[in-house]
Amino acid sequence: MISFMLIVILSSSLLQLGLMLVRGYNAQFEEKVRELNSPDLMVMTEVDDPEQEAEIMDYISKIPEVDYYEKVPVINLDSEEVRDGVEVDTKNAMETVLGLYSFAPYGEWGEIDRPQFVELADKECDNPIYLSRVYNQDVFQGRYHVGDEMTLKVNGHERVFTVAGFYESVSLYNLFYIDPAMLAELNSDDKAPVDQIVIKLVDGADIDEIYNTMANEFSDRGIDSAVYSISEFKLMYTQMINMIAVFLCAFSLIVTLVVMIVIYFRITNSIEQNITNIGALKALGYTTHQIRTAQILEFVLTAGIGVLVSTVLIYMIISPLEVVLRSLAYMTWDHPFDLPAFTVTALAIVGASFLVALRSTRSIKGLDPVIALRFGLKSHSFRKNRAPLETTSGPLVWLMAIKSALTSMKQNILIFVVMCAIGVSLAMAVFVGYNVGVHPLNLQKLLSGDSPDVQLIVDNGDDIIYEVQDFPYVEEAWWKTSATASYQGTSIQVDITEDWSSISECGIMEGRAPMYDDEVAIGLTLARAKGLMAGDMILLETGDRSCEYTITGFVQGQANYGNFALMNEDGAAHLGVECPKRNIYIMVEGHGAEKSAVVIDNAEAVFGDRLELYLNYPEGLSNGENPTIMLGRVICIVLVVISLAVIWLTMMLLIKTIIIKKQKELGIKKALGFTSNQLRTELSLSMLPAIVTGLVSGAAVGILNANRFFTILLSAFGIAQSNMAADLWMGILVVAFGVVASYIMVYALSARIKKISAYSLITE
């Protein structure tokens, strides 16, 4: 019962924690939206024409669904982080904080999305600067704390700021708040502020519909702007937590299945072992209902205690866990007691235990007291004697193990189901570990169809692209730019290059890449939402220009949550889109960090100051700092640990039951001269057929369905079909690891056989 309770604690902990995370962070986000009065929509424009600015404000004010809005003055300044004593490659985007950063005057905010300060300095600071918690984590990798000095080169002049506090926001996460006088001093060029317009809609308004309408309207009017909705921010803040929660809940169901099988096995074995006692109780006048109730209550109460213990354990670890999760969720979580999560977990675990125990005790109904007292359920076994020892040749211990395996059907079924569940769990661990932890480029390619190894950001790259193609280790090189179009009211991101059909890996899942100026490939998510097929015509619009294109294929990627399209440069000309060639993408032989570094060195040597920034993706993905990769590795380790724990706890229960049930048989074998090691080997070998069969079945199910599971998991990112590596060697590794681990555990747990002796079983 202790081992059973431990399995219940493990199962209920996973389920309750998963429910708490998915409920807690989503509810916390909604609470933050209310608490901070966060905007439903946010528009960022940079216009110098007062008439066009008035046109924007007039348009927003006339939208019926707009309740009220505010304009936040934000100034974008060229900024660079300066770190004393740390050598930083200022062109490496992975190392430097360099670019246009948004500054806003401290204290000059309105009612919408007021910053909520969660940490403040306890004394006055020189040149105070206030950062969002998200910005500190996402951009500065959590380097700064309240009171630390931060050196920024702004507009070419170094300024030493003191971090005076951190604020929380679920939308305006990219602002530096500084003293208004300091901001005026830094803005020496009198740069015009960027209009950041935050909008609250009336209750019941469709945020996504208004978002699409507004984005398309600005595009049609030729207004340079960016529109964001609160839905995008919610996805950013909660998606990683939701993924963790899905994993926890999914694998709690696997462990719960094991719990149910254990209950059934334990009760049926208990009835067989205690049949005489049950017969005596019936003879004394106890009813079948009373006896069954006693059996059921044993497991229901134990399951209930296990749920309570798991709840206590969860609330002991939830505070330090919440601190760790801030790097993924970017916000604090108050984690009060979650009654619905506890109730669902208790009902699921205790309710399932009750139903299985009720089903398992049905055999007590037809049990006659006289037969039970004299013989038990069966007075004789007419089963065929498989592999009789006197006529079957072979190693004696192996033959005995085979006989035991062939005559233990219930035991085999239990082991098969448990190991099948373990096989699925380990298969997911290997799949995630390989595609996210070991080879994160597989995940990168899934999320971004045309995933390069190197990206160069250059000043005027019209001629650079042809020189890059001649560099050593370069397999392919292409430029890419993006524009915004619309289709039936939906905002579409259009990715443009010279010729998509010449790029070997551009994320095409079905059909082909566009080859001519009247062709386009669209996101698979967009196609499914709009019911589009290959060969259909799609009308794209930008401003006062529109053009009809033939759909040649469907592409995979997370750009604009799947609402995007691929188009060649000639096709973009029909929409009046200009194509600056500043972003150069490079595919390197072998996709290695070292060869990518050689390509970058050549680019720096050849192009000099024309090279503004570069990204070495293999190097950045392998340094272990990426939160997604860290999460993948943690999930892999957790799944392996959970699998090993389930094997240990299940085998502990099973082996103890077998030893108690067969202690006379084991004592007789010892009297005949068998050693404890031989009997332990026999027991371990007798379980191998069911272990191997279960692991093979589970590994096959896990590997074959891993991409389907990830498709569901990443659907909110716009991923319509996961296609990461799911190879045969993964299943072989799962089976090999599972068999070795199980055999070692069974052999170790069967050490109780040493204590059995023939003499101790003699009864006078």
C-alpha positions in Angstrom: 0.0 0.0 0.0 3.0 2.3 0.6 4.2 1.8 -3.0 0.6 2.2 -4.3 0.4 5.5 -2.4 3.7 6.7 -3.8 2.4 6.1 -7.3 -0.8 8.0 -6.5 1.3 10.9 -5.1 3.3 11.0 -8.3 0.2 10.9 -10.6 -1.8 13.4 -8.6 1.2 15.8 -8.3 1.7 15.9 -12.1 -2.0 16.4 -12.8 -2.7 19.0 -10.1 0.5 21.0 -10.9 -0.4 20.9 -14.6 -3.9 22.2 -13.9 -2.6 24.8 -11.5 -0.1 26.2 -14.1 -2.5 26.3 -17.0 -5.3 27.9 -14.9 -3.0 30.0 -12.8 -1.0 31.8 -15.5 -3.9 32.3 -17.8 -6.0 33.7 -15.0 -3.0 35.8 -13.8 -2.7 37.3 -17.2 -6.3 38.2 -17.3 -6.0 39.6 -13.8 -3.0 41.7 -14.9 -4.9 43.0 -17.9 -7.6 44.2 -15.5 -5.2 45.5 -12.8 -3.0 47.4 -15.2 -5.9 48.4 -17.5 -3.9 47.0 -20.4 -4.9 48.0 -23.9 -6.8 45.7 -26.2 -5.0 47.1 -29.2 -1.7 49.1 -29.6 -0.7 51.0 -32.7 2.8 52.3 -33.3 3.4 54.9 -36.0 6.2 57.1 -37.0 4.9 60.0 -39.1 6.2 63.5 -39.6 3.2 64.8 -41.4 0.7 66.5 -38.9 -2.2 65.9 -41.3 -1.5 62.2 -41.5 -1.2 62.1 -37.7 -4.6 63.8 -37.4 -5.9 61.3 -40.0 -4.8 58.4 -37.8 -6.4 59.8 -34.7 -9.6 60.7 -36.5 -9.9 57.2 -38.0 -9.4 55.5 -34.5 -11.9 57.9 -32.9 -14.6 56.9 -35.4 -14.3 53.1 -34.9 -17.6 52.2 -33.2 -16.0 49.5 -31.0 -13.3 51.9 -29.6 -14.2 52.9 -26.0 -11.3 55.3 -25.4 -7.6 55.7 -26.3 -4.4 57.5 -25.3 -1.2 58.5 -27.1 2.1 57.7 -25.3 5.1 59.8 -26.4 8.0 57.4 -27.1 11.4 58.3 -28.5 13.5 55.7 -30.3 17.2 56.3 -29.9 20.3 54.4 -31.1 21.5 52.6 -28.1 24.2 50.1 -27.2 25.0 48.4 -23.9 28.5 48.9 -22.7 29.9 46.2 -20.3 33.0 47.0 -18.3 35.7 44.3 -18.4 33.7 42.1 -20.8 34.8 41.9 -24.4 31.7 42.1 -26.6 31.5 41.7 -30.3 29.3 44.6 -31.1 28.2 43.0 -34.4 27.2 39.7 -32.9 23.5 40.1 -32.2 23.7 37.2 -29.7 26.2 39.2 -27.5 25.3 42.9 -27.9 22.3 45.0 -27.1 22.4 47.3 -30.0 19.8 49.1 -32.1 16.9 51.5 -31.8 15.5 51.3 -28.2 12.4 53.0 -26.9 12.6 55.6 -24.2 9.7 57.2 -22.4 9.6 60.0 -19.7 9.1 58.6 -16.2 5.8 59.6 -14.7 4.2 60.8 -17.9 1.8 57.9 -18.5 -1.9 57.8 -18.7 -4.6 55.5 -17.3 -4.1 52.8 -19.9 -1.3 50.3 -19.0 0.2 52.2 -16.2 3.5 50.4 -15.3 3.2 48.4 -12.0 6.5 48.6 -10.2 7.3 45.3 -8.5 10.8 46.3 -7.3 12.1 49.8 -6.4 15.3 51.1 -5.0 15.0 52.1 -1.3 17.0 55.3 -1.8 17.4 58.0 -4.4 19.5 57.1 -7.5 21.7 59.0 -9.9 20.3 58.9 -13.4 17.6 56.4 -12.5 16.3 54.0 -15.2 13.3 51.7 -14.9 13.2 48.5 -16.9 10.4 46.0 -17.5 10.9 42.6 -15.9 10.5 41.1 -19.4 13.1 43.3 -20.9 15.7 42.5 -18.3 15.2 38.8 -18.8 14.7 38.7 -22.6 17.2 41.3 -23.7 19.8 41.5 -20.9 19.5 37.8 -19.8 18.6 38.8 -16.3 22.0 40.6 -15.7 20.7 43.5 -13.8 19.2 44.0 -10.3 17.9 47.0 -8.4 20.9 49.3 -7.6 23.1 48.0 -10.4 24.8 50.4 -12.7 24.0 50.2 -16.4 26.1 51.9 -19.0 24.4 52.7 -22.3 25.9 54.5 -25.3 22.9 56.6 -26.5 23.3 58.7 -29.7 27.0 58.1 -29.5 27.4 59.4 -25.9 27.9 57.0 -22.9 25.6 57.5 -19.9 25.8 55.6 -16.7 22.4 54.8 -15.3 21.3 53.2 -12.0 18.6 50.5 -12.2 16.0 52.1 -9.9 13.3 49.5 -10.4 11.5 46.9 -12.4 7.9 47.1 -13.6 5.4 44.6 -14.9 3.4 45.0 -18.0 1.7 42.6 -20.3 2.0 44.8 -23.4 4.4 47.8 -23.2 7.3 45.5 -22.4 10.0 47.4 -24.4 10.2 50.8 -22.8 13.0 52.4 -20.8 11.6 54.9 -18.3 14.0 57.7 -17.5 13.9 61.2 -16.1 12.2 63.6 -18.6 15.1 66.1 -18.4 17.6 63.3 -19.2 15.5 62.1 -22.1 15.5 65.6 -23.5 19.3 65.8 -23.1 19.7 62.4 -24.8 17.5 63.4 -27.7 20.0 65.9 -28.9 18.9 65.6 -32.5 15.3 66.6 -31.6 14.0 63.3 -33.0 10.2 63.3 -33.3 8.5 60.9 -30.9 6.9 57.7 -32.1 3.2 57.8 -31.6 2.3 54.8 -29.5 -1.5 54.7 -29.3 -3.1 52.4 -26.8 -6.8 51.5 -27.3 -9.5 50.1 -25.1 -12.5 48.5 -26.9 -16.0 48.3 -25.6 -17.0 45.1 -23.8 -17.9 42.3 -26.2 -15.9 43.7 -29.2 -14.0 41.1 -31.3 -10.4 42.2 -30.7 -9.0 40.1 -33.6 -11.5 41.4 -36.1 -10.8 45.0 -35.2 -7.1 44.3 -35.3 -7.3 43.0 -38.9 -9.6 45.8 -39.9 -7.2 48.4 -38.5 -4.0 46.9 -39.9 -5.6 46.6 -43.4 -6.9 50.2 -43.2 -3.5 51.6 -42.3 -1.9 49.5 -45.1 -4.5 50.7 -47.6 -3.9 54.4 -46.7 -0.1 53.9 -47.0 0.5 54.7 -43.3 3.7 53.2 -41.9 2.5 51.5 -38.7 2.4 48.4 -36.7 -0.7 47.1 -34.9 -0.6 44.7 -32.0 -3.4 42.9 -30.1 -3.6 41.7 -26.5 -4.0 38.2 -27.9 -0.5 38.3 -29.2 0.9 39.3 -25.8 -1.2 36.6 -24.1 0.3 34.0 -26.3 3.8 35.3 -25.7 3.3 35.3 -21.9 1.5 32.0 -21.4 2.4 29.7 -24.3 5.5 28.2 -22.7 3.7 27.6 -19.4 0.8 26.0 -21.3 3.2 23.7 -23.0 4.7 22.6 -19.7 1.2 22.1 -18.3 0.1 20.0 -21.3 3.2 17.7 -20.8 2.5 17.4 -17.0 -1.2 16.5 -17.5 -0.5 14.1 -20.4 2.0 12.1 -18.4 -0.1 12.2 -15.3 -2.7 10.3 -17.3 -0.1 7.7 -18.2 0.8 7.3 -14.5 -2.9 7.3 -13.5 -3.4 4.4 -16.0 -0.6 2.6 -14.2 -2.4 3.3 -10.8 -5.6 1.8 -12.1 -3.8 -1.4 -13.4 -2.0 -1.7 -10.0 -5.3 -1.5 -8.1 -6.9 -4.2 -10.2 -3.9 -6.4 -9.9 -3.5 -5.8 -6.2 -7.2 -6.5 -5.4 -7.6 -9.6 -7.5 -4.3 -11.0 -6.0 -5.5 -10.1 -2.5 -8.8 -12.0 -3.1 -6.9 -15.1 -4.3 -4.4 -14.9 -1.4 -7.0 -14.3 1.3 -9.8 -16.4 -0.1 -10.0 -18.5 3.1 -10.4 -15.4 5.2 -13.1 -14.0 3.0 -14.9 -17.3 3.2 -14.7 -17.2 7.0 -16.1 -13.7 7.0 -19.0 -14.8 4.9 -19.6 -17.8 7.2 -19.7 -15.5 10.2 -22.5 -13.5 8.6 -20.7 -10.6 6.9 -22.4 -9.6 3.7 -20.8 -9.4 0.3 -21.4 -5.6 0.3 -19.6 -5.2 3.6 -16.6 -7.3 2.5 -16.4 -5.4 -0.9 -16.7 -2.1 0.9 -13.8 -2.9 3.1 -11.7 -3.8 0.1 -12.7 -0.7 -1.8 -12.2 1.7 1.1 -8.7 0.5 1.5 -7.7 1.9 -1.9 -10.0 4.9 -1.9 -8.7 6.1 1.5 -5.1 5.4 0.4 -5.7 7.3 -2.9 -7.3 10.2 -0.9 -4.3 10.4 1.5 -2.0 10.3 -1.6 -3.8 13.3 -3.1 -3.6 15.2 0.1 0.1 14.5 0.5 0.8 15.5 -3.1 -1.1 18.8 -2.5 1.1 19.6 0.5 4.2 18.8 -1.5 3.1 21.0 -4.4 2.5 24.0 -2.2 5.9 23.4 -0.6 7.7 23.7 -3.9 5.4 26.1 -5.8 7.2 29.3 -4.5 10.7 28.4 -5.7 9.2 26.9 -8.9 7.4 30.2 -9.6 10.7 32.1 -9.4 12.2 29.7 -12.0 9.2 30.1 -14.3 9.5 33.9 -14.4 12.1 33.5 -17.1 9.5 31.8 -19.3 6.3 33.6 -18.2 7.8 37.1 -17.7 5.4 37.8 -14.9 4.9 36.9 -11.2 2.2 34.5 -10.1 0.6 34.8 -6.7 -0.4 31.0 -6.7 -3.2 31.0 -4.1 -4.8 27.7 -3.3 -6.5 26.4 -6.4 -9.6 24.7 -5.3 -10.9 23.7 -8.8 -7.5 22.1 -9.7 -7.5 20.2 -6.3 -11.1 19.1 -6.8 -10.6 17.8 -10.4 -7.4 16.0 -9.3 -9.1 14.4 -6.3 -12.2 13.4 -8.3 -10.1 11.9 -11.1 -7.7 9.9 -8.9 -10.1 8.9 -6.1 -13.0 8.4 -8.4 -11.0 6.2 -10.8 -9.6 4.2 -7.8 -13.2 3.7 -6.6 -14.5 2.5 -10.0 -11.6 0.1 -10.6 -11.8 -1.3 -7.0 -15.5 -1.8 -7.5 -14.9 -3.7 -10.7 -12.1 -5.7 -9.2 -14.2 -7.0 -6.2 -17.0 -8.4 -8.3 -15.7 -11.9 -8.0 -16.5 -11.9 -4.3 -20.2 -11.9 -5.1 -20.3 -15.5 -6.4 -17.9 -16.9 -3.8 -19.4 -19.8 -1.8 -18.2 -19.8 1.9 -17.8 -23.6 2.0 -15.8 -23.8 -1.2 -13.7 -20.8 -0.2 -12.9 -22.4 3.2 -12.0 -25.8 1.7 -10.3 -25.1 -1.6 -10.3 -21.4 -2.5 -11.5 -20.2 -5.9 -10.0 -23.2 -7.7 -9.3 -26.6 -6.2 -7.3 -27.8 -9.2 -5.6 -26.3 -12.2 -6.2 -28.0 -15.5 -3.8 -25.7 -17.4 -1.3 -27.4 -19.7 2.2 -27.9 -18.3 4.3 -25.8 -20.6 8.0 -26.8 -21.2 8.0 -29.7 -18.7 11.4 -29.8 -17.1 11.9 -33.5 -17.4 11.6 -33.5 -21.2 12.8 -30.0 -22.2 16.5 -29.4 -22.7 18.1 -26.1 -22.0 19.5 -24.0 -19.1 17.4 -24.9 -16.0 17.0 -21.3 -14.8 15.9 -20.1 -18.2 13.4 -23.0 -18.5 11.9 -22.2 -15.1 11.7 -18.5 -16.1 9.8 -19.4 -19.3 7.4 -21.7 -17.4 6.8 -18.9 -14.9 6.1 -16.4 -17.7 3.7 -18.7 -19.5 1.7 -19.4 -16.4 1.4 -15.8 -15.1 -1.1 -14.2 -17.4 -2.3 -11.5 -15.0 1.2 -10.6 -14.1 2.1 -10.4 -17.8 -0.8 -8.1 -18.6 0.1 -5.8 -15.8 3.7 -5.6 -16.8 2.7 -5.1 -20.5 0.4 -2.2 -19.8 2.8 -0.5 -17.4 5.8 -0.9 -19.8 3.7 0.2 -22.7 2.9 3.5 -20.9 6.6 3.7 -19.9 7.6 3.2 -23.6 5.4 6.1 -24.7 6.9 8.3 -21.9 10.5 7.4 -22.8 9.8 7.8 -26.5 8.6 11.4 -25.9 11.7 12.0 -23.8 14.0 10.9 -26.6 12.0 12.8 -29.2 12.1 16.0 -27.3 15.6 15.6 -26.1 17.0 15.0 -29.6 14.9 17.6 -31.5 15.0 20.3 -28.9 17.9 19.6 -26.5 20.6 18.0 -28.8 19.6 19.3 -32.3 17.6 22.5 -31.7 18.0 23.4 -35.3 15.2 20.8 -36.0 12.8 22.8 -33.9 14.2 26.0 -35.5 13.4 24.7 -39.0 9.9 23.7 -37.8 9.1 27.1 -36.5 10.8 29.0 -39.4 10.6 27.1 -42.7 13.6 28.9 -44.3 15.8 28.4 -41.3 19.3 29.6 -42.1 22.6 29.0 -40.2 23.8 32.5 -40.6 22.0 35.9 -41.0 23.8 39.0 -42.0 22.3 42.5 -41.7 24.1 44.7 -44.1 23.9 48.3 -45.5 22.7 47.9 -49.1 23.2 44.3 -50.0 22.4 44.4 -53.8 25.9 43.1 -54.7 26.8 41.4 -51.4 24.5 38.4 -52.0 26.6 37.3 -55.1 29.9 37.6 -53.2 28.6 35.6 -50.2 27.6 32.7 -52.5 31.4 32.3 -53.3 32.5 32.0 -49.7 33.8 28.7 -48.4 31.3 26.3 -46.8 28.3 28.3 -48.2 25.7 26.0 -49.7 23.0 28.6 -50.4 22.5 32.3 -49.8 19.5 34.5 -50.4 18.0 37.8 -49.3 14.6 38.2 -47.8 12.3 41.1 -46.9 8.7 41.3 -45.6 5.7 43.3 -46.4 2.1 43.4 -45.1 -0.9 42.5 -47.3 -4.5 41.5 -46.6 -6.8 38.8 -47.8 -10.5 38.9 -46.9 -9.9 41.1 -43.9 -7.0 39.0 -42.6 -3.6 40.6 -42.2 -1.0 38.6 -44.2 2.8 38.8 -43.8 4.4 38.4 -47.2 8.0 37.1 -47.2 9.8 38.0 -50.4 13.0 36.9 -52.1 14.4 36.8 -55.6 13.2 33.2 -56.3 11.8 30.8 -53.6 12.1 27.8 -55.9 15.9 28.1 -55.9 16.0 27.7 -52.0 16.1 24.0 -51.1 14.6 24.4 -47.6 11.9 27.0 -47.5 9.3 25.1 -45.4 7.1 23.9 -48.3 4.9 21.1 -47.0 2.7 20.4 -49.9 2.9 21.5 -53.6 5.9 23.6 -54.7 7.4 27.1 -54.1 6.3 29.9 -56.4 8.3 30.2 -59.6 6.5 33.0 -61.5 5.3 36.5 -60.8 1.6 35.4 -60.6 2.2 32.6 -58.0 2.3 32.4 -54.3 2.7 29.8 -51.5 0.7 30.4 -48.4 0.8 29.2 -44.8 -0.8 25.9 -44.1 -2.7 27.4 -41.1 -4.1 30.2 -43.3 -5.1 27.7 -46.0 -7.0 25.5 -43.6 -8.7 28.5 -41.9 -9.9 29.9 -45.3 -10.5 26.6 -47.0 -8.0 27.2 -49.8 -6.6 24.5 -52.0 -3.6 24.3 -54.4 -4.5 25.9 -57.7 -7.0 28.3 -56.1 -6.7 32.0 -56.8 -6.0 34.4 -53.9 -6.5 38.2 -54.1 -3.9 40.1 -52.0 -4.2 43.8 -51.4 -1.7 46.5 -50.2 -2.9 50.1 -50.1 -4.5 51.0 -53.4 -2.8 48.0 -55.2 -4.1 44.5 -55.5 -3.2 41.4 -57.5 -4.6 37.9 -57.9 -2.1 35.0 -57.5 -2.3 31.2 -58.0 -1.6 29.1 -55.0 1.2 26.7 -55.8 1.8 25.2 -52.4 1.5 25.4 -48.6 4.3 26.4 -46.3 5.0 25.7 -42.6 6.2 28.3 -40.1 5.2 30.4 -37.2 5.4 33.8 -39.0 2.4 35.9 -38.1 0.9 32.7 -36.4 0.7 30.9 -39.7 -1.0 33.8 -41.6 1.8 34.4 -44.1 2.8 33.8 -47.8 5.9 33.4 -49.9 6.3 35.5 -53.0 9.0 36.2 -55.6 10.4 39.7 -56.1 8.7 40.0 -59.5 5.3 39.1 -57.9 5.8 41.7 -55.2 6.2 44.4 -57.9 2.5 43.9 -58.7 1.7 45.1 -55.2 4.0 48.1 -55.3 6.3 46.6 -52.6 9.9 47.7 -52.5 12.5 45.0 -51.7 15.5 46.3 -49.8 18.2 43.6 -49.7 19.6 44.2 -46.1 18.9 40.8 -44.6 21.1 38.0 -46.1 20.4 34.4 -45.1 23.0 31.7 -45.5 22.9 27.9 -45.4 26.2 26.4 -44.3 27.6 22.9 -45.1 26.8 20.6 -42.2 25.0 23.3 -40.2 27.8 23.6 -37.8 28.8 26.5 -35.6 32.5 26.4 -36.5 31.8 26.6 -40.3 29.2 29.3 -39.7 31.9 31.3 -37.8 34.3 31.0 -40.8 31.6 32.4 -43.1 31.1 35.3 -40.6 34.8 36.0 -40.4 34.9 36.2 -44.2 31.9 38.5 -44.3 33.6 40.9 -41.7 36.9 40.8 -43.7 35.2 41.5 -47.1 32.4 43.9 -46.2 33.9 45.8 -43.2 31.5 48.5 -42.0 28.8 47.5 -44.4 28.2 44.6 -42.2 26.0 45.9 -39.3 25.0 42.8 -37.4 25.2 39.0 -37.7 23.7 36.0 -36.1 25.3 32.5 -35.8 22.2 30.4 -35.2 24.0 27.0 -34.5 26.2 28.8 -31.9 23.3 30.6 -30.3 21.2 27.5 -30.1 24.0 25.4 -28.6 25.0 27.8 -25.7 22.2 26.5 -23.5 20.8 29.9 -22.7 17.7 29.7 -25.0 14.7 29.2 -22.7 13.0 26.8 -25.2 16.0 24.6 -25.4 16.4 24.6 -21.7 12.8 23.7 -21.3 13.2 20.8 -23.8 16.1 19.4 -21.9 14.3 19.7 -18.5 11.2 18.0 -20.0 13.4 15.2 -21.3 15.0 14.7 -17.8 11.7 14.9 -16.0 10.1 12.3 -18.3 13.0 9.9 -17.8 12.9 10.4 -14.0 9.1 9.9 -13.9 9.4 6.7 -16.0 12.1 5.2 -13.8 10.0 6.1 -10.7 7.0 4.4 -12.1 8.9 1.3 -13.0 10.5 1.2 -9.5 7.2 1.7 -7.7 5.2 -0.7 -9.9 7.9 -3.4 -9.7 8.2 -2.9 -5.9 4.5 -3.7 -5.5 4.5 -6.5 -8.0 7.6 -8.3 -6.8 6.5 -8.1 -3.1 3.2 -9.6 -4.1 4.8 -12.4 -6.1 7.2 -13.3 -3.3 4.4 -13.4 -0.7 2.3 -15.5 -3.0 5.1 -17.9 -3.9 7.1 -18.0 -0.7 6.4 -21.7 -0.2 7.4 -22.5 -3.7 10.6 -20.5 -3.3 11.4 -22.2 0.0 11.0 -25.6 -1.6 13.3 -24.6 -4.5 15.9 -23.4 -2.0 15.6 -26.8 -0.2 16.2 -28.5 -3.5 19.5 -26.6 -3.8 18.7 -23.5 -5.9 20.6 -20.4 -4.8 19.0 -17.0 -4.1 20.8 -15.6 -7.2 19.3 -18.3 -9.4 15.8 -17.7 -8.1 16.3 -13.9 -8.5 17.6 -14.4 -12.1 14.6 -16.7 -12.8 12.2 -14.0 -11.5 13.9 -11.3 -13.5 14.0 -13.3 -16.7 10.3 -14.4 -16.4 9.3 -10.8 -16.6 11.4 -9.9 -19.7 8.9 -11.1 -22.4 6.2 -8.8 -21.1 8.7 -6.0 -20.4 10.1 -6.2 -23.9 6.7 -6.5 -25.6 5.3 -3.6 -23.7 8.3 -1.3 -24.3 8.3 -2.1 -28.1 4.6 -1.4 -28.3 4.8 1.8 -26.3 7.9 3.0 -28.1 6.2 2.4 -31.5 3.1 4.3 -30.4 5.2 7.2 -28.9 7.6 7.7 -31.9 4.8 7.3 -34.5 2.6 9.9 -32.7 5.2 12.3 -31.4 4.9 14.7 -34.3 1.1 14.6 -34.0 1.4 15.5 -30.3 3.8 18.4 -31.1 1.4 19.7 -33.9 -1.3 20.1 -31.2 1.2 21.6 -28.8 2.5 24.2 -31.2 -0.8 24.9 -33.1 -1.1 28.3 -31.3 2.2 29.3 -32.9 0.8 28.7 -36.3 2.4 25.2 -36.8 0.0 23.0 -38.8 2.1 19.9 -39.1 5.2 19.0 -37.1 7.8 17.1 -39.1 10.8 16.8 -36.8 13.0 13.7 -36.7 11.2 10.6 -35.4 13.6 7.8 -36.4 13.9 4.0 -35.7 17.0 4.4 -33.6 14.9 6.4 -31.0 12.6 3.4 -30.5 15.5 1.0 -30.3 17.1 3.3 -27.6 13.9 3.4 -25.6 13.6 -0.4 -25.6 17.3 -1.0 -24.8 17.2 1.5 -22.0 13.9 0.3 -20.6 14.9 -3.3 -20.6 18.2 -2.7 -18.9 16.7 -0.4 -16.3 13.8 -2.8 -15.6 16.0 -5.8 -15.3 18.3 -4.1 -12.9 15.4 -2.9 -10.8 13.6 -6.2 -10.7 16.8 -8.0 -9.7 17.5 -5.4 -7.0 14.0 -5.5 -5.6 13.9 -9.3 -5.5 16.6 -9.3 -2.8 13.9 -10.3 -0.3 14.2 -13.8 -1.7 17.5 -14.1 0.3 15.5 -14.0 3.5 13.3 -17.0 2.6 14.3 -20.4 3.9 12.7 -23.8 3.8 13.0 -24.2 7.6 11.0 -21.0 8.3 8.1 -22.3 6.2 7.7 -25.6 8.2 4.5 -25.6 10.2 3.8 -28.0 13.0 
